[in-house]
Amino acid sequence: MTTTRRAAPAAGHFAFARTLLFAVAVSLAGLAAAGPAEAEDYRLGVMDKLRIRVAEWQTAEGTIRDWSAVSGDYSVGADGMISLPFVGSLPASDRTTGELADEIGKKMQILFGLRDRPSASVELAQYRPIYISGEIQTPGEYPYAPGMTVLKAVSLGGGLRRAETGQRFARDFLRSQGDASVYLAERNRLLIRRARLIAEMSGAAAIDMPAELKGTPDAEPILESEMALMTSRDKRLRLQLTALADLKELLRSEIESLAKKSETQTRQLTLVEGDREKVDALAEKGLAISSRRLSLEQRVADLQAALLDIDTASLKAKQDINKATQDETNLQNDWDAQLAEELQNTEQELDTLTLKLGTTRDLMAEALLQSADSASMTKHVSAANVVYSIVRDVDGESRQIAASETTRVLPGDVVKVDVSVAMR
């Protein structure tokens, strides 16, 4: 979006001068933030973050056009380019901020056919990071700050790595020992769970103690807990199956009752139909009134409707019995499938824990061995010599430069710290 601020014609030259002063002030602020050494010849590089502002003084109108659509924060990409809206990609790597600002102004003037060249301000919002590696506490990527030295960079990484020799190995041993205890307890619990699942699948009334855990003091409480769980699960399953069996028995009783009721209704219907035939015969001879005949017809219809309702209810009860039977089958099948899945998952967890336990025991043995070795080596250690170096990209090539604690660090540098131990 382009915003135009209009000034009075008489004050046009004053507005232009003010714009120039503003641009100069912004540039000076960027140089001051960069620091004396970096501001002179600092060349942009990949991962540098820039803040770009563009404005245009329109001489004919005496106004300032703010190119807000182009202004914004940008990063130098891996290809050394920055991409601006409308302007496109521009090479930024190995350029100064002033060179890039001049290029942006020229590019926009040509691209948009402007009479006056836009004034671009490019300042560093954030330098590309530095990297610290070697014998320090926390190697990795860190933000760059102007005036940074090797010593300051090393302090960001927590200083030199503190050699703990035997203490470190003892700590590793204790940590591995704690992990082994956790893995062993989990393995015991999984072994008893597997025994419980096998007992449930076979329908056994009790859980057999796994052979691997016989004589283990902590195994009995786990076995009792799993036994209580198996009893609870079996009770719940039996209650569900019993409820379905009771429902089926209730439905069978209902069907029997409906059958008896149907017999009674059928006998009544037979009697009423007999009376109706007699009345029909008398009506043909003129000896019966029509109301009597109509009443019998209504009675026959009611009995037939009642028989139909009884048959419908009986059919519904039979369908419910079939559904309850299917529910019994599904419940048992789901239970068997759940047991099989739980057993499979338990076997997988056991295999994983066995591997972890073996690895942890190997680490314990290695820590003990290293602790003994470091204790013997410590007797011969005299002093440590710290060597600093900087890996810097120069003309597209990586070069390693010898450094000291006071050597200045530049954005993108890799600070290497090596420690050599002198022996007695």
C-alpha positions as CSV (number, residue, x, y, z in Angstrom):
1,M,0.0,0.0,0.0
2,T,1.4,3.5,-1.0
3,T,0.7,6.4,1.3
4,T,1.2,10.0,0.2
5,R,1.8,12.8,2.6
6,R,1.2,16.2,0.9
7,A,3.2,19.3,2.0
8,A,2.5,22.9,1.3
9,P,4.3,24.0,-2.0
10,A,6.1,26.8,-0.2
11,A,7.5,24.3,2.3
12,G,8.5,21.7,-0.3
13,H,12.2,22.3,0.0
14,F,11.9,22.2,3.8
15,A,10.1,18.9,3.7
16,F,12.7,17.5,1.3
17,A,15.5,18.6,3.6
18,R,13.7,17.0,6.6
19,T,13.4,13.7,4.7
20,L,17.1,13.7,4.0
21,L,17.9,14.4,7.6
22,F,15.6,11.6,8.7
23,A,17.3,9.2,6.3
24,V,20.8,10.2,7.5
25,A,19.7,9.8,11.1
26,V,18.4,6.3,10.4
27,S,21.6,5.4,8.7
28,L,23.7,6.8,11.5
29,A,21.6,4.9,14.1
30,G,22.2,1.6,12.2
31,L,25.9,2.3,12.1
32,A,26.0,3.1,15.8
33,A,24.1,-0.1,16.6
34,A,26.6,-2.1,14.6
35,G,29.6,-0.8,16.4
36,P,32.7,1.0,15.0
37,A,34.5,-2.1,13.6
38,E,31.4,-3.7,12.1
39,A,29.9,-0.6,10.5
40,E,32.8,0.3,8.3
41,D,33.1,-2.8,6.0
42,Y,30.6,-5.3,7.3
43,R,29.4,-7.5,4.5
44,L,26.0,-9.1,4.6
45,G,25.7,-12.9,4.6
46,V,23.2,-15.7,4.8
47,M,20.7,-15.5,7.8
48,D,21.3,-11.8,8.4
49,K,18.0,-10.1,9.2
50,L,17.4,-6.6,7.6
51,R,15.0,-3.8,8.2
52,I,14.2,-1.9,5.0
53,R,12.4,1.4,4.7
54,V,11.7,3.1,1.4
55,A,10.3,6.6,0.8
56,E,10.3,8.9,-2.4
57,W,10.4,12.6,-2.6
58,Q,8.2,13.8,-5.5
59,T,9.6,17.1,-6.7
60,A,6.8,18.1,-9.0
61,E,4.1,17.6,-6.3
62,G,6.2,18.5,-3.3
63,T,5.1,15.4,-1.5
64,I,6.6,12.3,0.1
65,R,5.5,8.9,-1.0
66,D,5.9,6.2,1.6
67,W,6.5,2.7,-0.1
68,S,5.0,0.7,2.8
69,A,4.4,-2.3,0.5
70,V,8.1,-2.6,0.0
71,S,9.3,-1.6,3.5
72,G,9.6,-4.4,6.0
73,D,11.8,-6.9,7.7
74,Y,13.7,-9.5,5.5
75,S,16.2,-12.2,5.8
76,V,19.1,-13.1,3.5
77,G,18.3,-16.5,2.1
78,A,20.5,-19.5,1.6
79,D,21.2,-18.3,-1.9
80,G,22.4,-14.9,-0.7
81,M,19.4,-13.1,-2.0
82,I,16.5,-11.1,-0.5
83,S,13.1,-11.0,-2.1
84,L,11.1,-7.7,-2.0
85,P,7.5,-7.3,-3.2
86,F,7.3,-5.8,-6.7
87,V,11.1,-5.5,-6.9
88,G,11.8,-9.2,-6.9
89,S,15.1,-10.9,-5.8
90,L,18.2,-8.9,-5.2
91,P,21.7,-10.2,-4.4
92,A,22.6,-9.2,-0.8
93,S,25.4,-11.5,0.3
94,D,28.8,-9.9,0.4
95,R,27.3,-6.4,0.1
96,T,27.2,-3.5,2.6
97,T,23.9,-2.1,3.7
98,G,24.6,1.1,1.8
99,E,25.3,-0.8,-1.5
100,L,22.0,-2.7,-1.1
101,A,20.1,0.4,-0.3
102,D,21.4,2.1,-3.4
103,E,20.6,-1.0,-5.5
104,I,17.0,-1.0,-4.2
105,G,16.5,2.7,-5.1
106,K,17.9,2.3,-8.6
107,K,15.9,-0.9,-9.2
108,M,12.6,0.8,-8.1
109,Q,13.3,3.9,-10.2
110,I,13.8,1.8,-13.4
111,L,11.0,-0.7,-12.6
112,F,8.3,1.9,-12.0
113,G,9.6,4.6,-14.3
114,L,10.0,7.1,-11.5
115,R,11.3,10.6,-12.1
116,D,12.9,10.8,-8.6
117,R,14.9,7.9,-7.2
118,P,13.3,6.5,-4.0
119,S,15.4,6.8,-0.9
120,A,16.0,3.3,0.7
121,S,17.3,2.8,4.2
122,V,18.8,-0.7,5.0
123,E,19.8,-1.5,8.6
124,L,20.8,-4.7,10.3
125,A,18.0,-5.9,12.5
126,Q,19.8,-9.0,13.6
127,Y,23.2,-10.4,12.7
128,R,23.6,-14.0,11.5
129,P,24.5,-16.3,14.4
130,I,27.9,-17.7,15.5
131,Y,28.6,-21.3,16.3
132,I,30.7,-22.7,19.1
133,S,32.1,-26.2,19.1
134,G,34.7,-28.3,20.9
135,E,35.5,-28.6,24.6
136,I,32.8,-26.3,26.1
137,Q,29.8,-27.0,28.2
138,T,27.1,-26.3,25.7
139,P,28.2,-26.2,22.1
140,G,25.8,-25.0,19.4
141,E,24.3,-21.9,17.7
142,Y,24.3,-18.5,19.5
143,P,23.2,-14.9,18.6
144,Y,26.0,-12.5,17.6
145,A,26.5,-9.2,19.4
146,P,28.7,-6.3,18.2
147,G,32.1,-6.3,19.9
148,M,32.1,-10.0,20.6
149,T,35.4,-11.7,21.3
150,V,36.4,-15.4,21.6
151,L,36.2,-15.2,25.4
152,K,32.7,-13.7,25.3
153,A,31.6,-16.4,22.8
154,V,32.9,-19.2,25.0
155,S,31.1,-17.7,28.0
156,L,27.8,-18.0,26.1
157,G,28.4,-21.7,25.8
158,G,28.9,-22.0,29.5
159,G,32.7,-21.9,29.5
160,L,35.2,-24.7,29.1
161,R,33.9,-28.2,29.6
162,R,34.7,-29.2,33.2
163,A,36.5,-32.5,33.3
164,E,35.0,-34.7,36.0
165,T,36.9,-37.8,35.3
166,G,36.0,-40.4,37.8
167,Q,33.0,-38.4,39.2
168,R,31.4,-38.3,35.8
169,F,31.8,-42.0,35.3
170,A,30.5,-42.7,38.8
171,R,27.5,-40.5,38.0
172,D,26.9,-42.4,34.8
173,F,27.1,-45.7,36.7
174,L,24.6,-44.5,39.2
175,R,22.2,-43.2,36.5
176,S,22.5,-46.5,34.6
177,Q,22.0,-48.4,37.8
178,G,18.8,-46.5,38.6
179,D,17.5,-47.1,35.0
180,A,18.3,-50.8,35.4
181,S,16.3,-51.0,38.6
182,V,13.3,-49.3,36.9
183,Y,13.5,-51.6,33.9
184,L,13.8,-54.7,36.1
185,A,10.8,-53.8,38.2
186,E,8.8,-53.1,35.0
187,R,10.0,-56.4,33.5
188,N,8.8,-58.3,36.6
189,R,5.4,-56.6,36.4
190,L,5.1,-57.5,32.7
191,L,6.0,-61.1,33.3
192,I,3.3,-61.5,35.9
193,R,0.8,-59.7,33.6
194,R,1.6,-62.1,30.9
195,A,1.0,-65.0,33.3
196,R,-2.3,-63.5,34.2
197,L,-3.4,-63.1,30.6
198,I,-2.5,-66.7,29.9
199,A,-4.5,-67.8,32.9
200,E,-7.5,-65.8,31.7
201,M,-7.3,-67.2,28.2
202,S,-7.2,-70.8,29.5
203,G,-9.9,-70.2,32.1
204,A,-7.7,-71.1,35.0
205,A,-8.8,-70.1,38.5
206,A,-5.3,-68.9,39.6
207,I,-2.1,-67.4,38.2
208,D,1.1,-69.4,38.1
209,M,4.2,-67.6,39.3
210,P,6.6,-67.2,36.3
211,A,9.7,-69.4,36.6
212,E,12.0,-66.3,36.2
213,L,10.5,-64.7,39.3
214,K,10.4,-67.7,41.7
215,G,12.2,-66.6,44.9
216,T,12.0,-62.9,44.0
217,P,10.7,-61.1,47.2
218,D,8.9,-58.3,45.3
219,A,7.0,-60.6,43.0
220,E,4.3,-61.8,45.5
221,P,2.6,-58.3,45.9
222,I,2.5,-57.9,42.1
223,L,1.0,-61.4,41.8
224,E,-1.7,-60.6,44.4
225,S,-2.5,-57.4,42.6
226,E,-2.8,-59.2,39.2
227,M,-4.9,-61.9,40.8
228,A,-7.3,-59.3,42.2
229,L,-7.5,-57.7,38.8
230,M,-8.2,-61.1,37.1
231,T,-11.0,-61.9,39.7
232,S,-12.6,-58.5,39.1
233,R,-12.4,-58.8,35.3
234,D,-13.9,-62.4,35.4
235,K,-16.7,-61.2,37.7
236,R,-17.6,-58.4,35.3
237,L,-17.6,-60.7,32.3
238,R,-19.8,-63.3,34.2
239,L,-22.2,-60.6,35.3
240,Q,-22.6,-59.5,31.7
241,L,-23.1,-63.1,30.4
242,T,-25.5,-63.8,33.3
243,A,-27.6,-60.7,32.5
244,L,-27.9,-61.8,28.9
245,A,-28.9,-65.4,30.0
246,D,-31.5,-64.0,32.3
247,L,-32.9,-61.8,29.6
248,K,-33.2,-64.8,27.3
249,E,-34.9,-66.8,30.0
250,L,-37.3,-63.9,30.6
251,L,-38.1,-63.7,26.9
252,R,-38.8,-67.4,26.7
253,S,-41.2,-67.1,29.6
254,E,-42.9,-64.2,27.8
255,I,-43.2,-66.3,24.6
256,E,-44.8,-69.2,26.6
257,S,-47.2,-66.8,28.3
258,L,-48.1,-65.3,24.9
259,A,-48.7,-68.8,23.5
260,K,-51.1,-69.6,26.3
261,K,-52.9,-66.3,25.8
262,S,-53.1,-67.0,22.1
263,E,-54.8,-70.4,22.8
264,T,-57.3,-68.8,25.1
265,Q,-58.1,-66.0,22.5
266,T,-58.4,-68.6,19.8
267,R,-61.0,-70.6,21.8
268,Q,-63.0,-67.5,22.4
269,L,-62.8,-66.6,18.8
270,T,-64.1,-70.0,17.8
271,L,-67.0,-69.7,20.2
272,V,-67.9,-66.2,19.0
273,E,-67.7,-67.2,15.4
274,G,-70.1,-70.1,16.2
275,D,-72.5,-67.7,17.8
276,R,-72.2,-65.4,14.8
277,E,-73.1,-68.2,12.4
278,K,-76.2,-69.1,14.5
279,V,-77.2,-65.4,14.5
280,D,-76.7,-65.2,10.8
281,A,-79.0,-68.2,10.3
282,L,-81.7,-66.7,12.5
283,A,-81.3,-63.3,10.7
284,E,-82.0,-65.0,7.4
285,K,-85.2,-66.3,8.9
286,G,-86.0,-62.9,10.4
287,L,-85.7,-64.2,13.9
288,A,-82.7,-62.1,15.0
289,I,-82.2,-58.3,15.2
290,S,-79.3,-56.6,13.3
291,S,-77.8,-55.1,16.5
292,R,-77.1,-58.6,17.9
293,R,-75.4,-59.5,14.6
294,L,-73.3,-56.3,14.6
295,S,-72.2,-56.9,18.2
296,L,-70.9,-60.3,17.3
297,E,-69.1,-59.0,14.3
298,Q,-67.3,-56.4,16.5
299,R,-66.4,-59.1,19.0
300,V,-64.9,-61.3,16.3
301,A,-62.8,-58.3,15.0
302,D,-61.6,-57.5,18.5
303,L,-60.5,-61.1,19.1
304,Q,-58.7,-61.3,15.7
305,A,-56.9,-58.0,16.5
306,A,-55.8,-59.3,19.9
307,L,-54.5,-62.5,18.3
308,L,-52.5,-60.4,15.8
309,D,-51.0,-58.3,18.7
310,I,-50.1,-61.6,20.5
311,D,-48.4,-63.0,17.4
312,T,-46.5,-59.7,16.9
313,A,-45.3,-59.6,20.6
314,S,-44.2,-63.2,20.3
315,L,-42.2,-62.6,17.2
316,K,-40.6,-59.6,18.8
317,A,-39.6,-61.7,21.8
318,K,-38.1,-64.3,19.6
319,Q,-36.1,-61.6,17.8
320,D,-34.9,-60.3,21.1
321,I,-33.7,-63.8,22.1
322,N,-31.7,-64.1,18.9
323,K,-30.2,-60.6,19.5
324,A,-29.3,-61.6,23.1
325,T,-27.7,-64.8,21.8
326,Q,-25.7,-62.8,19.3
327,D,-24.7,-60.3,22.1
328,E,-23.4,-63.3,24.1
329,T,-21.3,-64.5,21.2
330,N,-19.9,-61.0,20.5
331,L,-19.1,-60.4,24.1
332,Q,-17.1,-63.6,24.3
333,N,-15.4,-63.0,21.0
334,D,-14.5,-59.4,22.0
335,W,-13.1,-60.7,25.3
336,D,-11.0,-63.3,23.6
337,A,-9.7,-60.7,21.1
338,Q,-8.9,-58.2,23.9
339,L,-6.9,-60.9,25.8
340,A,-5.0,-61.8,22.6
341,E,-4.2,-58.1,21.9
342,E,-3.1,-57.5,25.5
343,L,-0.9,-60.5,25.4
344,Q,0.7,-59.4,22.1
345,N,1.4,-55.9,23.5
346,T,2.8,-57.3,26.7
347,E,5.2,-59.6,24.7
348,Q,6.4,-56.6,22.7
349,E,7.0,-54.5,25.8
350,L,8.9,-57.4,27.4
351,D,11.2,-57.6,24.3
352,T,11.8,-53.8,24.4
353,L,12.5,-53.9,28.1
354,T,14.9,-56.8,27.8
355,L,16.9,-54.9,25.2
356,K,16.9,-51.8,27.4
357,L,18.0,-53.8,30.4
358,G,20.8,-55.4,28.5
359,T,22.0,-52.0,27.2
360,T,21.9,-50.4,30.6
361,R,23.9,-53.2,32.1
362,D,26.5,-52.8,29.4
363,L,26.7,-49.1,30.2
364,M,27.2,-49.9,33.9
365,A,30.1,-52.2,33.1
366,E,31.6,-49.6,30.7
367,A,31.3,-46.8,33.4
368,L,33.0,-49.0,35.9
369,L,35.8,-49.7,33.5
370,Q,36.2,-46.1,32.4
371,S,36.2,-45.0,36.1
372,A,39.1,-47.3,36.8
373,D,41.0,-46.1,33.7
374,S,40.4,-42.4,34.5
375,A,41.6,-42.9,38.0
376,S,44.9,-44.3,36.8
377,M,45.3,-41.6,34.2
378,T,44.7,-38.7,36.6
379,K,47.9,-39.6,38.4
380,H,49.9,-38.6,35.2
381,V,48.0,-35.4,34.3
382,S,50.0,-32.2,34.7
383,A,48.1,-29.4,33.0
384,A,45.6,-28.5,30.2
385,N,46.4,-26.3,27.2
386,V,43.5,-24.5,25.7
387,V,43.7,-23.7,21.9
388,Y,41.2,-21.4,20.2
389,S,40.6,-21.1,16.5
390,I,38.0,-19.5,14.2
391,V,36.6,-21.0,11.1
392,R,35.5,-18.1,8.8
393,D,34.2,-17.9,5.3
394,V,36.6,-15.8,3.2
395,D,35.8,-15.2,-0.4
396,G,33.5,-18.2,-0.5
397,E,36.1,-20.5,1.1
398,S,36.3,-21.7,4.8
399,R,39.5,-20.8,6.5
400,Q,40.7,-21.7,9.9
401,I,42.4,-18.9,11.8
402,A,44.4,-19.1,15.0
403,A,42.8,-17.1,17.7
404,S,43.2,-16.0,21.3
405,E,40.6,-15.0,24.0
406,T,40.7,-11.3,22.8
407,T,40.3,-12.1,19.1
408,R,37.2,-10.4,17.6
409,V,34.5,-12.7,16.3
410,L,32.4,-11.9,13.3
411,P,28.9,-13.0,12.4
412,G,28.8,-16.5,10.9
413,D,32.1,-17.5,12.5
414,V,32.6,-20.9,14.1
415,V,34.6,-20.7,17.3
416,K,36.5,-24.0,18.0
417,V,37.9,-24.8,21.4
418,D,40.4,-27.6,21.8
419,V,42.0,-28.8,25.0
420,S,45.2,-30.8,25.1
421,V,46.3,-32.4,28.3
422,A,50.0,-32.4,29.2
423,M,51.3,-35.6,30.9
424,R,53.9,-35.8,33.6
